[in-house]
């Protein structure tokens, strides 16, 4: 659709321009005088275009797509994935308990927020680096598997961040 090679590193500005051009080309308003079939095709193409652009512009969705494309991440597996690192899982349990025990937005809240931010940053940097390394190698299965582990960690961190944000809005 966008004529891109399946890889992590993409020119997002070029992608955006292609998306806007294709959006104009297939916008359903330009097909109002055409047959119902042509209007349906335009709607279908617009839906596919929007979905593809949404995946490609978001680095984490792009990673999940690439991991599925390379047979590392089965369809909808990101909702069932669990990191295998026991130290990471113990820290997630600890942070989750600390969030559940929060009584206000004081220093404990800030401490948890800072730790999550630090972990998210480290995990994303490592994950992005692993994906970039994978696309430079002919045999990248090991890098993709390690990226899947990091992706699972990022999903855990995201859920904890959501819990913390819910607490902050109470």
ChimeraX attribute file (.defattr): number of C-alpha atoms within 10 A of each C-alpha:
attribute: neighborCount
match mode: 1-to-1
recipient: residues
	/A:1	11
	/A:2	13
	/A:3	7
	/A:4	10
	/A:5	8
	/A:6	14
	/A:7	16
	/A:8	21
	/A:9	13
	/A:10	14
	/A:11	10
	/A:12	13
	/A:13	10
	/A:14	11
	/A:15	17
	/A:16	14
	/A:17	11
	/A:18	16
	/A:19	18
	/A:20	13
	/A:21	12
	/A:22	16
	/A:23	17
	/A:24	13
	/A:25	14
	/A:26	19
	/A:27	16
	/A:28	19
	/A:29	12
	/A:30	12
	/A:31	18
	/A:32	12
	/A:33	9
	/A:34	11
	/A:35	10
	/A:36	11
	/A:37	10
	/A:38	14
	/A:39	19
	/A:40	14
	/A:41	15
	/A:42	21
	/A:43	17
	/A:44	14
	/A:45	18
	/A:46	19
	/A:47	14
	/A:48	13
	/A:49	18
	/A:50	14
	/A:51	11
	/A:52	15
	/A:53	20
	/A:54	13
	/A:55	15
	/A:56	23
	/A:57	16
	/A:58	11
	/A:59	16
	/A:60	18
	/A:61	13
	/A:62	20
	/A:63	23
	/A:64	22
	/A:65	20
	/A:66	18
	/A:67	21
	/A:68	18
	/A:69	13
	/A:70	15
	/A:71	13
	/A:72	18
	/A:73	19
	/A:74	14
	/A:75	13
	/A:76	10
	/A:77	13
	/A:78	15
	/A:79	10
	/A:80	7
	/A:81	17
	/A:82	16
	/A:83	17
	/A:84	12
	/A:85	11
	/A:86	9
	/A:87	10
	/A:88	13
	/A:89	15
	/A:90	11
	/A:91	11
	/A:92	17
	/A:93	13
	/A:94	12
	/A:95	19
	/A:96	17
	/A:97	11
	/A:98	16
	/A:99	20
	/A:100	12
	/A:101	10
	/A:102	15
	/A:103	11
	/A:104	11
	/A:105	10
	/A:106	9
	/A:107	9
	/A:108	15
	/A:109	17
	/A:110	11
	/A:111	12
	/A:112	19
	/A:113	18
	/A:114	12
	/A:115	12
	/A:116	19
	/A:117	14
	/A:118	11
	/A:119	15
	/A:120	19
	/A:121	13
	/A:122	12
	/A:123	18
	/A:124	18
	/A:125	12
	/A:126	16
	/A:127	24
	/A:128	19
	/A:129	14
	/A:130	21
	/A:131	22
	/A:132	15
	/A:133	14
	/A:134	21
	/A:135	16
	/A:136	10
	/A:137	10
	/A:138	7
	/A:139	10
	/A:140	16
	/A:141	15
	/A:142	12
	/A:143	19
	/A:144	26
	/A:145	18
	/A:146	18
	/A:147	25
	/A:148	25
	/A:149	18
	/A:150	22
	/A:151	26
	/A:152	20
	/A:153	25
	/A:154	21
	/A:155	19
	/A:156	20
	/A:157	19
	/A:158	14
	/A:159	13
	/A:160	20
	/A:161	19
	/A:162	12
	/A:163	14
	/A:164	21
	/A:165	13
	/A:166	10
	/A:167	16
	/A:168	12
	/A:169	6
	/A:170	6
